[in-house]
Amino acid sequence: MLDKIGIAKRLAKELKDGYYVNLGIGIPTLVANYVPEGIAVEFQSENGVLGMGPFPFEGEEDADIINAGKQTITTLPGASFFDSALSFSMIRGKHVDLTILGAMEVAENGDIANWKIPGKMVKGMGGAMDLVASAENIIVAMMHTNKEGESKLLKRCSLPLTGVGCIKKIVTNLAVLEVTEKGFKLLERAPGVSIDDIKNATEGKLIIEDDIPEIIV
Amino acid sequence: MINKEVANVQEALKGVTHNMVFMLGGFGLCGIPENAIAQLVKLGVKGLTCISNNAGVDDFGLGLLLQKKQIKKMISSYVGENEEFERQMLSGELDVELIPQGTLAERCRAAQAGFPAFYTPAGYGTEVAEGKETREFNGKMYVLEHAFKADFAFIKAWKGDAAGNLVFKGTARNFNPIMCGAAKITVAEVEELVPLGTLDPNQIHIPGIFVQRIFQGINYEKRIEQRTVRTKS
């Protein structure tokens, strides 16, 4: 089974040279720490920065330079700042090559729910709805099951949707899966995790073809 | 030069009254119009509708207006980090409209640019699109969203001049430029009001035509919401 770092390391393998990438809050944020050697990627944050760097050294933080998680950040050479409309032009206009975000539920038809639990305080969708409605290449990073042990890979989402038919790939603590027209196609399994473990943790239709290799991180 | 400079925040907020609709720049606490918010608290105007990406924290930003129960409705994309907000929302005292961040931005920009409405893919098939016109373009579905209408836009910029020209710094830019000229009256507060002619026209982010009033802001706190650092090793 992968931990959060393991999931982030596996996700980092999805980065390709020349990609502009938007990372959501949580596990996706960690991906920035594991960019493969020898490739150039730039991270976009929807509050208005492209070319994000690491957190600042203590004493060098600047209240005017933050990411979408409101954390203080730095910028790398070649970085740029812009307004929120231009930021979402990058997103809706498909100029951002890869979006990685978290989810509460993903359905076998590619629907995603990640912003609202009825009866609980709703904080809002932020930029998630714009991201999932627009990006061509969206990967969900999440735990395979929720805290109650229930599957988060469902036939249909039970929670209010963030977007419809938009998720293409999922990386969880148990597996890497592709969302196909037929259902969740198992691509890789986490070290020490059996096919049955994945079957038991997946409510939606699981497609298993050929041998399923172990995730290498 | 058409002079937009006013002496202080009191003069800048002349005409502000109850039940108005305001746009307020900022992302979290970054780039918020601190002086205008403080003055709105002093004025005690109530029944306000505030269009702002976030709602501040309990004791800063729009949280200050929430504490005094001056806000009737918030239009935002994300409203975490604020217990008083949560209390008022759950008790029904506060009306909250949550909309996708890119839609929020574009509804500002549309108002600025003179577009009554636009189609966006964001929110299609979700509760955000309920009751809204949808339409297919090139095989993909879109939702019709309308430009905002507001009485005042409160903007925070880094530098500005008496002509109303503005320059922003870092990610404090966010919603500020696109709210300029998107309301009936745009009020800009700046950290540095510089002498006319010192801003390079090539480097101006917002031309003064979008700004009706500009003033030298004071006592900026510029609070950091999530201080994250790494240690030198």
HADDOCK unambig.tbl for C-alpha pairs under 7 A between the chains (distance, minus, plus):
assign (segid A and resid 47 and name CA) (segid B and resid 27 and name CA) 6.82 0.50 0.50
assign (segid A and resid 47 and name CA) (segid B and resid 171 and name CA) 6.58 0.50 0.50
assign (segid A and resid 47 and name CA) (segid B and resid 174 and name CA) 5.81 0.50 0.50
assign (segid A and resid 48 and name CA) (segid B and resid 171 and name CA) 5.56 0.50 0.50
assign (segid A and resid 48 and name CA) (segid B and resid 174 and name CA) 5.85 0.50 0.50
assign (segid A and resid 49 and name CA) (segid B and resid 171 and name CA) 6.56 0.50 0.50
assign (segid A and resid 55 and name CA) (segid B and resid 228 and name CA) 6.18 0.50 0.50
assign (segid A and resid 55 and name CA) (segid B and resid 229 and name CA) 5.10 0.50 0.50
assign (segid A and resid 55 and name CA) (segid B and resid 230 and name CA) 5.88 0.50 0.50
assign (segid A and resid 56 and name CA) (segid B and resid 229 and name CA) 5.02 0.50 0.50
assign (segid A and resid 56 and name CA) (segid B and resid 230 and name CA) 6.06 0.50 0.50
assign (segid A and resid 57 and name CA) (segid B and resid 229 and name CA) 5.27 0.50 0.50
assign (segid A and resid 57 and name CA) (segid B and resid 230 and name CA) 4.99 0.50 0.50
assign (segid A and resid 57 and name CA) (segid B and resid 231 and name CA) 5.76 0.50 0.50
assign (segid A and resid 57 and name CA) (segid B and resid 232 and name CA) 6.54 0.50 0.50
assign (segid A and resid 58 and name CA) (segid B and resid 229 and name CA) 5.32 0.50 0.50
assign (segid A and resid 58 and name CA) (segid B and resid 230 and name CA) 6.36 0.50 0.50
assign (segid A and resid 58 and name CA) (segid B and resid 231 and name CA) 6.40 0.50 0.50
assign (segid A and resid 63 and name CA) (segid B and resid 30 and name CA) 6.60 0.50 0.50
assign (segid A and resid 63 and name CA) (segid B and resid 222 and name CA) 6.08 0.50 0.50
assign (segid A and resid 63 and name CA) (segid B and resid 223 and name CA) 6.62 0.50 0.50
assign (segid A and resid 63 and name CA) (segid B and resid 224 and name CA) 5.36 0.50 0.50
assign (segid A and resid 64 and name CA) (segid B and resid 30 and name CA) 5.92 0.50 0.50
assign (segid A and resid 64 and name CA) (segid B and resid 31 and name CA) 6.92 0.50 0.50
assign (segid A and resid 64 and name CA) (segid B and resid 169 and name CA) 6.64 0.50 0.50
assign (segid A and resid 64 and name CA) (segid B and resid 170 and name CA) 5.46 0.50 0.50
assign (segid A and resid 64 and name CA) (segid B and resid 171 and name CA) 5.69 0.50 0.50
assign (segid A and resid 64 and name CA) (segid B and resid 172 and name CA) 5.13 0.50 0.50
assign (segid A and resid 65 and name CA) (segid B and resid 170 and name CA) 5.33 0.50 0.50
assign (segid A and resid 65 and name CA) (segid B and resid 171 and name CA) 5.18 0.50 0.50
assign (segid A and resid 66 and name CA) (segid B and resid 171 and name CA) 6.30 0.50 0.50
assign (segid A and resid 70 and name CA) (segid B and resid 28 and name CA) 6.44 0.50 0.50
assign (segid A and resid 70 and name CA) (segid B and resid 225 and name CA) 6.15 0.50 0.50
assign (segid A and resid 70 and name CA) (segid B and resid 226 and name CA) 5.66 0.50 0.50
assign (segid A and resid 71 and name CA) (segid B and resid 226 and name CA) 4.56 0.50 0.50
assign (segid A and resid 71 and name CA) (segid B and resid 227 and name CA) 5.85 0.50 0.50
assign (segid A and resid 71 and name CA) (segid B and resid 228 and name CA) 5.72 0.50 0.50
assign (segid A and resid 72 and name CA) (segid B and resid 226 and name CA) 6.54 0.50 0.50
assign (segid A and resid 72 and name CA) (segid B and resid 227 and name CA) 5.62 0.50 0.50
assign (segid A and resid 72 and name CA) (segid B and resid 228 and name CA) 5.44 0.50 0.50
assign (segid A and resid 81 and name CA) (segid B and resid 170 and name CA) 5.84 0.50 0.50
assign (segid A and resid 81 and name CA) (segid B and resid 171 and name CA) 6.23 0.50 0.50
assign (segid A and resid 82 and name CA) (segid B and resid 173 and name CA) 6.72 0.50 0.50
assign (segid A and resid 82 and name CA) (segid B and resid 174 and name CA) 6.88 0.50 0.50
assign (segid A and resid 83 and name CA) (segid B and resid 173 and name CA) 5.66 0.50 0.50
assign (segid A and resid 83 and name CA) (segid B and resid 174 and name CA) 4.45 0.50 0.50
assign (segid A and resid 83 and name CA) (segid B and resid 175 and name CA) 6.01 0.50 0.50
assign (segid A and resid 83 and name CA) (segid B and resid 177 and name CA) 6.58 0.50 0.50
assign (segid A and resid 84 and name CA) (segid B and resid 105 and name CA) 5.85 0.50 0.50
assign (segid A and resid 84 and name CA) (segid B and resid 174 and name CA) 4.88 0.50 0.50
assign (segid A and resid 84 and name CA) (segid B and resid 175 and name CA) 5.40 0.50 0.50
assign (segid A and resid 85 and name CA) (segid B and resid 102 and name CA) 6.64 0.50 0.50
assign (segid A and resid 85 and name CA) (segid B and resid 105 and name CA) 5.10 0.50 0.50
assign (segid A and resid 85 and name CA) (segid B and resid 106 and name CA) 5.75 0.50 0.50
assign (segid A and resid 85 and name CA) (segid B and resid 109 and name CA) 6.93 0.50 0.50
assign (segid A and resid 88 and name CA) (segid B and resid 102 and name CA) 5.28 0.50 0.50
assign (segid A and resid 121 and name CA) (segid B and resid 86 and name CA) 6.90 0.50 0.50
assign (segid A and resid 123 and name CA) (segid B and resid 78 and name CA) 5.38 0.50 0.50
assign (segid A and resid 123 and name CA) (segid B and resid 79 and name CA) 4.92 0.50 0.50
assign (segid A and resid 123 and name CA) (segid B and resid 80 and name CA) 4.94 0.50 0.50
assign (segid A and resid 124 and name CA) (segid B and resid 77 and name CA) 5.44 0.50 0.50
assign (segid A and resid 124 and name CA) (segid B and resid 78 and name CA) 4.28 0.50 0.50
assign (segid A and resid 124 and name CA) (segid B and resid 79 and name CA) 6.21 0.50 0.50
assign (segid A and resid 124 and name CA) (segid B and resid 98 and name CA) 5.89 0.50 0.50
assign (segid A and resid 125 and name CA) (segid B and resid 77 and name CA) 5.97 0.50 0.50
assign (segid A and resid 125 and name CA) (segid B and resid 78 and name CA) 6.18 0.50 0.50
assign (segid A and resid 125 and name CA) (segid B and resid 100 and name CA) 6.02 0.50 0.50
assign (segid A and resid 126 and name CA) (segid B and resid 77 and name CA) 4.64 0.50 0.50
assign (segid A and resid 126 and name CA) (segid B and resid 78 and name CA) 5.02 0.50 0.50
assign (segid A and resid 126 and name CA) (segid B and resid 100 and name CA) 5.73 0.50 0.50
assign (segid A and resid 126 and name CA) (segid B and resid 101 and name CA) 5.11 0.50 0.50
assign (segid A and resid 127 and name CA) (segid B and resid 100 and name CA) 5.68 0.50 0.50
assign (segid A and resid 127 and name CA) (segid B and resid 101 and name CA) 4.67 0.50 0.50
assign (segid A and resid 127 and name CA) (segid B and resid 102 and name CA) 6.24 0.50 0.50
assign (segid A and resid 129 and name CA) (segid B and resid 100 and name CA) 5.82 0.50 0.50
assign (segid A and resid 129 and name CA) (segid B and resid 122 and name CA) 5.23 0.50 0.50
assign (segid A and resid 129 and name CA) (segid B and resid 123 and name CA) 5.58 0.50 0.50
assign (segid A and resid 130 and name CA) (segid B and resid 100 and name CA) 6.35 0.50 0.50
assign (segid A and resid 130 and name CA) (segid B and resid 102 and name CA) 5.92 0.50 0.50
assign (segid A and resid 130 and name CA) (segid B and resid 122 and name CA) 4.49 0.50 0.50
assign (segid A and resid 133 and name CA) (segid B and resid 121 and name CA) 5.53 0.50 0.50
assign (segid A and resid 133 and name CA) (segid B and resid 122 and name CA) 5.12 0.50 0.50
assign (segid A and resid 134 and name CA) (segid B and resid 121 and name CA) 6.70 0.50 0.50
assign (segid A and resid 160 and name CA) (segid B and resid 126 and name CA) 6.96 0.50 0.50
assign (segid A and resid 161 and name CA) (segid B and resid 126 and name CA) 5.31 0.50 0.50
assign (segid A and resid 162 and name CA) (segid B and resid 123 and name CA) 6.77 0.50 0.50
assign (segid A and resid 162 and name CA) (segid B and resid 126 and name CA) 6.20 0.50 0.50
assign (segid A and resid 163 and name CA) (segid B and resid 123 and name CA) 6.38 0.50 0.50
assign (segid A and resid 163 and name CA) (segid B and resid 124 and name CA) 6.85 0.50 0.50
assign (segid A and resid 163 and name CA) (segid B and resid 125 and name CA) 6.60 0.50 0.50
assign (segid A and resid 163 and name CA) (segid B and resid 126 and name CA) 6.47 0.50 0.50
assign (segid A and resid 164 and name CA) (segid B and resid 125 and name CA) 6.09 0.50 0.50
